[in-house]
Structure formats: structure tokens, C-alpha cells
Amino acid sequence: MAVAAETLNRAISDEINYVRPPKEETYGRSLNTIYRLGSLMVGKVINEVIQSPEADQARAEFYTSVEEGFGTDQELGVGLEVRDFDTRLVIQERVMSKDLKTPVSDMTHAGLICAQEANARDKRFSPQLTRSKWDHENALHVDKMARGETEYNTRIIVSPFPEEAAAQSGNTYWRDIGYVPHLKRGFIQLYHMTEDGLVAGSLSFDGGNKEKLREILHRQGVNIPENEVTDNYLAYAITDTLTEAEAKTLALGIANEAGDSHYKKTTNTVDVARQHRSIIEAVFNGSYIHACESHARGYQTPATRKLILELANQAGSFNRRYAEALYKMRANEWQFTDTDMTVIHELLVYSTIEMMRDLHIKSASSEQNDPQLNFDAVADAAHLQAMNAEAFQKALSDFGANGARQNRTYSACGLSISLGGENQGADGPQTVFGGSSFNEDRYGKLTFVCPNGHHNRRPHGKLLSACQHKGCKAKVTC
């Protein structure tokens, strides 16, 4: 009788289009964005939903997490950078998010409230609260710029790596809430107003230091006190009246100068995501939006149920948090909570990064005149695109599990995940977003130098017989 009653309740919910808003927001993930898309799924045709402004906003946040997360790969990240420009519409004199309903300044205000709540729970979060305050202040200034209330049409903000906070609380904590300590990654943020809307730019730089940034800003007429902490650098803006081309050139020049030349960049993560857009879209349209619908309804839809079962089959590869969450979801299809959505969001972003990573490595290797790898890259992409929904979800969960077993770690503003110090032992499940031995396996170190001095990295669990550097085939036994 209990099952019959629940089935009846589900039918009633479908009939009246009942949706359940999130109880609270989670810092680094906009559950309200997810909820708005999910509620639109109730009673709508899927193609209509996919093309909606609500989907555009959720897609933008999902893409950002994938792009920025991929750029923090500890094996590939030194050569990766983020160079992203986008246009936002201005409606009723406020800059809007992609859903065309929510002003960006309202989103930064919600982020500030989340940051205040996070800081109340853990005082280590205090520097991020400061940054959230300046983020919101900047959004309000950009709205003023949109209304023509400023004497300039361009703002450039420097957001450095929080070096003082990392020194105080440790790199692990700041990695877990979305920063990239091993690269000391910062960002240059561009805001330029045009007749068509706001041009926004997000440009990464690695290895920067506060003194160098003070000097760069000083040459642009912005003076930062010598003892100012990096969290307050976001309060200082370069402002000017420029053309769009001039604004982009200035922002790119600052980003290029701010980084350490040791970190030589070869690849824009945004370009990689565009190259594999069809694969990311398949994840978003075939899995992510269904999870959003489940979040709004409060129970698992059939499509989400299939996804959960596939991920749960791989739970042995994930850390205890994710494994337990998946087992609980598998045991109770009549419930889908805010926490469940957060877990699925993180797993889908991570697995998508892993899938894109595999295709990128094969594609990049093909440029080194390896016909077999070129064939593999094209064939794998075509094969993934040709899969039906169930087969694709299985492949997606396989990619995520593989990355988990190899202890790869990804961090991004949209993917702020704290492991809470958890680290399973050799006999326990691997951590899904990283671990202590990402550079070792049963054979020893994954990185080595060939007799000719070339740096190599071998695949996890495999040995190499020759140097992988282009033009060098020195024999090795690593």
C-alpha cells in the first residue's frame, strides 16, 4: 500500500506541476539555477526546455565548471589557460545572466549571503567572504556603468590567488573550495560596455605574486598599499573609456604579464571545450537536465534513475562520501534532495572533464604525426556521439571512475568541493577528486627523465619502453 500511495502522489505531482525549491544554496553551485531549469522541465517538451534561457544559464555554469576544472589538471595544467569572452544583455539597466530573468548583481548578492553562512560555519572561509563582498560591489558598479552613471565604459579587476589565506589555512583547504594552489592561479576580469550589452572576459594567469601585480596596477594608475592582502585587491579597478578591441587587448596584456613565464601556455581550455562541444552537450541534454528535473520534483525521474544506477555501479572507485550518497540514492528512488543534486552535479562535471581529457590527449598526440592516435581520437569522438542514451551514460560513468582510480584532482569556481581531509588508505576506495599519490603507482613515480634529458610521464599502471618526446626514441625502462 505504501508503494501505491507514493505512486499516486507522484501522479498528482505531475498533474499539478508541483516543484520543490531548494532549501538552501550551496556556495560554488547555484541550486536556484538548477531548480529553475528543473521546474521548467515539468510538463514541457524537452526540445523546448533545451533551447530556453533557463537552460542557457545552467549550461553556461556547467560549461564554466568543465572548462575551468579541465584547466587545473595536475598533469596537463601547466600548459593550459583560460581565455574566455562572453556578451551579456542589459535589461532594465541591469546586466543579466543567461536566463534573461536574473540580474548578475542579484546572483552576486546571493553568493555573498552563501559566503556569510559558510563563514559562520568555518572561519577559515573569511578571506573568501571578503572576496564575495568585493565581487558584489563590482557587480553593482558594472550596473552603474550599464546605466551610463560612470565616466568610463571599461572596468578591469585583478583576482589573485589568496596567498596569505593559503599560508594560514593550507593549500588543501583552498583547493577544496575551488582554487588552484599548485599553479597559484589568478584571474583578470574584464567588463566592457557596448551598445549591444556587456562584454565580459575571464583570463587566467599562473604563478603571479602580489608585488608584481601591484607594479602592473601602478602603471595603470591604480595604487595598492604595500601591506594590502590579496583578498582586497578585488576592491581596486582599472577604469577607462576604450573601444572593445582596446579593452580586450589591455586585459589580455595584463593577464600575460601577470603570470610567471615558467608556466608556458599552449592551450586555451575554452577552445578545447568548443572542439568537443557535441560531447559536452550530450552530457548536459541527456543527463544533467534530467537531474535538474528530479531536483525540482524531489524524486528520481526515470532518466535520472538510470544515471544513478550507472554511477552506483562504479561507486567502488569513488571515495566514501560519493559511494555512500550513490548507494542511498539507489536504495530510494522516491527521494532526490539538494545534497543528491550537489553530488550528481559534481560527478557529472568531473566525468565530463575526464571524457574531454581523454579526447584532448589523443587529439593533441595526433598532432605529433601519430596516425594511429589521430584515428583513435576521431573514432572515439564519433563512437561516443553515436551511442544511445544508456550506453553514453555508462561510458560517462566509466570515464569518471577511471579518473577517480588515478586520483586526478580538478578545481573550479563552479566546482568548489571540500574533501574534508578525507583520504582513504591503500585498501579503501580512491578519492574521486584527488588523493595523496597522484604521481605514483605500484611501479613507482609516474614522471621520469630519459637519457637525453626529456621529461616524460607514463600512464598510471603502465610502463614505457621509449621516450615519448617528439623526435626522441631513447630506450627507457620506466
Beta strands, then each sheet from edge to edge (+ up, - down):
strand 1: 80-81
strand 2: 83-88
strand 3: 90-91
strand 4: 94-95
strand 5: 154-159
strand 6: 186-194
strand 7: 197-205
strand 8: 237-240
strand 9: 267-268
strand 10: 440-441
strand 11: 444-445
strand 12: 447-449
strand 13: 455-457
sheet 1: 1+ 9+
sheet 2: 2+ 7- 6+ 5- 8+
sheet 3: 3+ 4-
sheet 4: 10+ 11-
sheet 5: 12+ 13-
end
